[in-house]
Amino acid sequence: MAPTRLLIIAGGTSDEHEVSLTSTRGLLSVLDETVNPTVIVLTREGRWLSPQDSRRVLDGATLTEGAAKQLDSSITRLVALLQQHDAVFPLIHGKGGEDGCLQGLLELAGVPYVGCGVLSSAICMDKLVTKEILRANGIPQVRFVPVVRLEYEANPCPITAAAAELTLPCFVKPVASGSSIGITKVMHIRELDAAIRQAFAFGSRVVIEEGVAGLCELEVAVIGNEYLEVSPVGEITHSAEFYDFATKYTPDAARLLIPAPVPDEVVRTIQQTALRAYKLLHCSGLARVDFFYQPATGNVFLNELNTVPGLTPGSMFFKLWEAAGIQPATLVERLVCLATEHKL
């Protein structure tokens, strides 16, 4: 049987560009001989590089604008290139790649692709939309306050008053940013305005989340379209104030404990809640679902769903499935099969 022609799309214009390249290197390192991969990098400026120059970028080369060979960016040529492959693995994190935009292009091209579709990608990328849907369906979360820039600039007092009802510290987050980019931990209410304005640099909507004392950070992975599988639960431990960008991507800054040292009842709650949220948000293919757990009370809170989880060598997604007995190469093969199945 001929190898699967897999196109990996990496890079992107978001602040997670380098994270995407690292994930792509991680994915390439686990592929077996049944896969024939091609990589296309979208530069920070939005240029599609040729497969040859994309590989050079992955190898660490810095290409000047004039030296980089670009693909013909006409929609006809781009779609033709996509259609030369059996499946596409979108690995662009953040804006443009994780929010349904890239998935929409792949839908128009009629190409099977790994991961969630347009709707679920757009929902899960938007923290506020996700939270409102989860709240409407009774899924526990930490308390939060939505902030819209136009309303806040007109009159910040209602937001400040609502935030003052939350337990401090609280966390101010851009609505559509990943890898903890743009998040500020607010210890005193007087720091709130600066944190909100900093988050507005990443978009016009912000969410303020209540801090809850003594939380553990737990993660679980889900794969599947109609028939779903859920992984063991893992815990992230670190010494930082919160699980920020530097902690996530600095070697040895965080430890992954799999299985998480929590009661069996908590594991079942997390797995069942993850499956329910996955279905509610119309996810398909794969997602990593992040939770907070408070041992003192036994409370479990869903934090977010990540539809393009990191695939770096130390990433939780691969390690969770390895703990379930599924090696990375086999996992990728299953994800590609799910992409083809979903297309049908």
FENHU-V823201 format. One record per helix or strand of 3 or more residues. SS is the DSSP state (H for helix, E for strand). FROM is the first residue (numbers start at 1). TO is the last residue. Records with the same first field share a line. If there is no record, write none. Layout:
# FENHU-V823201
SS = FROM-TO ; FROM-TO
This chain:
# FENHU-V823201
E = 4-11 ; 35-42 ; 87-90 ; 144-148 ; 170-174 ; 184-186 ; 205-210 ; 215-224 ; 228-230 ; 234-238 ; 254-258 ; 285-294 ; 299-306
H = 17-30 ; 51-58 ; 75-82 ; 101-109 ; 118-125 ; 127-136 ; 149-154 ; 157-164 ; 189-202 ; 245-249 ; 264-280 ; 316-323 ; 328-343
